[in-house]
Amino acid sequence: MAMAKGNNEVSTKDDIISITLWGSLNECDYKDISQKVKQAVAQCNEKGFCILVNDLQLIGSTLNAYQELEMLNQWLNTQPMIAKAIVIERDSLLGTIKTLVPAIKDQKIRTFDVKEDAMLWLKSQLKNQIR
């Protein structure tokens, strides 16, 4: 069985689930992330929520890891997710994610290179949803 290689942190504040990824991730890493994200979504008590993904320190992922990420995003597509912001600097990594995780095409996503800009956009999405 493969061991986790990278690091991740998942937290929730004001209906925004923040996911921070570091290093090179494998299938075990994304299984761990999936469990944490599902717990965070459950804490939202069926209310709309947003996701902030900080990929600034992400190096990459294995092919099996992307399969796990696709399964997580398919599940997210069945939840009351309002929007997702991805903070990323490397266009090549973003291209790989878009190719290997097709479920994100069904999500309202914007990419940013600064975390603060992403957070402002997500807060505006939550505010617009409440109206």
C-alpha positions in Angstrom: 0.0 0.0 0.0 1.3 3.4 -0.9 2.0 6.0 1.8 1.0 9.6 1.7 3.8 11.8 0.2 2.5 15.3 0.3 0.9 17.5 2.9 -2.6 19.0 3.0 -4.8 21.1 5.3 -8.6 21.4 5.2 -10.4 24.0 7.3 -13.8 25.7 7.3 -14.7 29.3 8.1 -17.9 31.2 7.2 -19.1 28.6 4.7 -15.8 28.6 2.8 -13.8 25.3 2.9 -10.1 26.0 2.4 -7.9 23.3 1.0 -4.1 23.9 1.0 -1.8 21.4 -0.8 2.0 21.1 -0.6 4.4 18.9 -2.5 3.8 15.9 -4.7 0.5 14.1 -3.9 -0.5 10.5 -4.5 -3.7 8.5 -4.2 -3.4 8.2 -0.4 -3.1 11.9 -0.1 -6.3 12.5 -2.1 -8.2 9.8 -0.1 -7.2 11.8 3.0 -8.2 15.1 1.4 -11.5 13.6 0.3 -12.4 12.4 3.8 -11.6 15.8 5.3 -13.6 17.7 2.6 -16.6 15.4 3.1 -16.5 16.1 6.8 -16.2 19.9 6.1 -19.2 19.7 3.7 -21.2 17.9 6.4 -20.5 20.7 8.8 -22.1 23.1 6.4 -25.5 21.4 7.3 -26.7 21.3 3.7 -26.2 25.0 3.2 -24.5 26.4 0.2 -20.7 26.6 0.5 -17.6 27.6 -1.5 -14.2 26.0 -1.8 -10.8 27.7 -1.9 -8.0 25.5 -3.2 -4.5 26.8 -2.6 -2.2 25.0 -5.0 0.6 27.5 -4.8 2.9 24.9 -3.2 1.6 21.9 -5.1 4.3 20.3 -7.3 2.0 17.7 -8.9 0.2 14.5 -8.5 0.3 10.9 -9.7 -2.2 9.6 -12.2 -4.0 7.6 -9.5 -4.2 10.7 -7.4 -6.0 12.5 -10.2 -8.5 9.7 -10.4 -9.2 10.2 -6.7 -9.5 13.9 -7.3 -12.0 13.2 -10.1 -14.1 11.1 -7.8 -14.1 13.8 -5.1 -15.2 16.4 -7.7 -18.0 14.1 -9.0 -19.3 13.9 -5.4 -18.9 17.7 -5.0 -21.1 18.1 -8.0 -24.0 16.5 -6.1 -23.6 18.9 -3.1 -24.8 22.5 -2.7 -21.4 24.0 -3.7 -21.8 27.6 -5.0 -18.3 28.2 -6.4 -14.7 27.2 -6.3 -11.6 29.3 -6.5 -8.2 27.8 -7.3 -5.1 29.7 -6.4 -2.4 28.5 -8.7 0.6 30.0 -10.6 1.6 27.3 -13.0 -0.5 27.1 -16.1 0.9 23.7 -17.0 -0.4 22.2 -13.7 -3.8 23.9 -14.2 -4.0 22.4 -17.7 -3.2 18.9 -16.3 -5.9 19.3 -13.6 -8.5 20.4 -16.2 -7.6 17.4 -18.5 -7.5 14.7 -15.8 -10.4 16.0 -13.6 -13.3 16.6 -16.1 -15.9 16.9 -13.3 -14.7 20.4 -12.6 -16.1 21.5 -16.0 -19.5 21.4 -14.3 -18.5 23.7 -11.5 -18.4 27.5 -11.2 -14.6 28.0 -11.0 -12.3 30.9 -11.2 -8.5 30.8 -11.0 -6.3 33.4 -9.2 -2.7 33.9 -8.4 -3.3 35.6 -5.1 -5.2 34.0 -2.3 -6.8 37.2 -1.0 -8.4 37.9 -4.4 -9.8 34.4 -4.5 -11.3 34.8 -1.0 -12.9 38.2 -2.0 -14.5 36.5 -5.0 -15.8 33.6 -3.0 -17.3 35.9 -0.3 -19.1 37.8 -3.1 -20.4 34.5 -4.4 -21.8 33.6 -1.0 -23.3 37.0 -0.6 -25.0 36.8 -4.0 -26.4 33.4 -3.1 -28.1 34.6 0.1 -30.1 37.3 -1.7 
